[in-house]
Amino acid sequence: MKIGVLAYQGSFEEHALQLKRAMSRLNFQGEIKPVKKSSDLKELDGIIIPGGESTTIGIVAQKLGVLSDLKAKISEGLPVLGTCAGAIMLAKDVADAKVLKKSQPLIGEMDIQVIRNYYGRQRESFEATLDFSAIGGEKGKAVFIRAPAIVKAWGDSRPLITLQGIIVMAEEKNMLATTFHPELSDTSIVHEYFLKHVKR
């Protein structure tokens, strides 16, 4: 299998490391490829949209012609894991905790409403213990950095993991969204769950 990681911002290396760990644990063979242009999307079996600044990622992807091609591939069923900014990119409805409605380039394929900077800015970043049993894991550490929140899921979208009543991981068909950074976690369970999606 070939997994792409959108590589404009965010922790490509950390995602690659967790993907390698997950492949090893699942006994899957595969390669990990940075994605920066539309031709990089060819022959991918799945893609990760990492954290970073969602508006910047969207603008760069749009200028390079990647956003529309990626949206089309996801719409056609390409498995995708959007983490933090990636979850914002996937959402159909996005607002900001302070400035409310936010206009930005999005993929907009997932039936979720996301509030950017839900917990506050950089200094309000935190770690929490999550229960990963819904995706086949145990309890583990999760890192939230200027984290958004999934405040609503409808249609085919369903919550997988919550923290104090707030959705922090959701799933819809070929799409997974987390508001935390699983690449910085002490477990590769989120990446394993994603790879199982890819393998289906």
N, C-alpha and C positions, 0 to 999 in steps of 0.2 A: 504493500500500500504506500501511497505517496501523500503526505500531509503537508499542506502549506501553512505558513504563518505570515500574516500581513506584517510587513517589516518597515513601516515608516517611523514608528515610535514604539515604546514599550519594550517588554523584556523578551525579545526573541530567544536569546540564549537560554533563559530560564524555562521557557515553554519547550524548547528543543530538548533540554535535559529531562524534564518531566515526561515528555513523550517517549524518550528513550527508555526511561524507567518503566513506564506503563507498557511499552511494547515487550520489554524483557519479562515483566511479570505475567503478561498474557501469552507469551511465546509467539508474538506476531513479528513478522519481518516487514521492515518498511524504511522509508527515507523521509527526511524532513527538509523542506525547501522554503527559503525566504521568498515572499511574493511582493514585488514592487511594481510590476507592469502587467498588462492584460495577458501577454503571452505566457507569464508565469502561472496562470490559472489552468493551462492546458494539462490534461491527464491527472489532475488532482483527484484524490478520493475523499478528501476532507480538508477543511481550512479552519484556522484559529484567527479570530480578530482580537488582538491583545488589548491591554490597558494603554493609557496615554491620555491625550486630550482629544475627546471625540470630535469636536468641531474641526480641529487641525487635521486629524486622520481623514475625515470626510472630505474636506476641501482638497487635500493632496490627492486622494483617491479619485475624486471627481475630475481634477485637472489632468490627471494621467489617463483618464478613460477607464479606470479600473472599477469604479463604483457601479456603473450601470451593468458591466459584464458580470461582476460579482453578484449583484442583485438578481440578475437573470439566472445564474447558475444555482443560487440558493433557492430561488423560486421553482427551479426544475428539480430540486431535491438534493443538491450537494450538501452533505453534512457539515455543519458549522458550529463552532463553540465560540461565543462572544463573551469575553471577560472584562468586567468593569466598563471601560469605554466601548468595548465590543458589544456589551449588552445594550448600551444606549444606541449604538449603530443599528442593531437588529430591531429595536422597538418601533411599533407603529405610532406611539404617542409619547412625546418627550417634553418635559418641562424642567425648569431649573428651580431649586428651592428658594432662591432669592428673586430672580427676575421673571419667574413664572414661565409663560410660554416661550419656547426657544426655537428659533428657526435655524436649522443647520442641515447639511447634506446627510441623509440617512439611507440605509438599506430598507428599513421600514417594512419588514416581512412578518414580524412576530406579533401575535396578539397580546402585547403587554404594554402597560404604561409605566414609564421610568421617570423618576425624579432625580435629576443630576444634583451632585453635592448634597445629598439628603442629610448626611450627618454633620456637614460643615466642610471647611476647607482643609488644607494639609495638616494643620495642627490637631485636627479632630480625627486623624487616622488612628486606627486601633487594630488589635488582634482579638479574636473571639474563638471559642470552641464550638464547633458545629457537629451535629449528628448526621453522619453520612450514610446511615442505614438504608435510606430510601434508594440509594444508588449502589448498594452492596458493600459499603464500608462501615467503619466504626467512627467513634468520635475523633476529631482531629482539629488542629489549629488552622484558622483562616485569617488572612490579612486583608484589611479593608483600608484602602488609600484614597482619600477624597471620594469615598464610595457613593455611587448612586443607590437607589432602592427601587425594587419592582413593587409598585403599590397596587397594581391591578393586573389580573390575568383573565382572559375571556376566550371564547371560541374554543379552539383546539389546544390552547396553551394551558398548562397545569403547573402548579407549584411543586417543587421537589424538596426543597430545604428552606426552612424559615429560621429567623433569629428574632426573638422577642416579638413574634407576630408579623414580622416583615419578610416578604419573599426575598431570598438571596440566591436562589437557583430555580430556574423554570425550564420547562421543556415543551416544545411543540413540533411534532413530526421530526424533521431532520435538523431542528434548531435547538441548541442549548444556550442558556444565558446565565452567567453568574455575576453578582455585583462585587464579589471578592476576587482576589488574585490567586487562583489555584496553583499557578506556577511557583508561588512563594510558600506554598503549604508544606507541611511535613509528611504529606501523603500524596500519592499520585492517583488517588481514586477517581477524581473528576476526569483526568485525562484517560484513565482506563475506561470509564463509562462512555466517554466520547468515542474512543477507538472501537468499542463494541457497536456503537451506532454506525460507524464507518463500515464495519465488517458485515453488517446485515445484508 
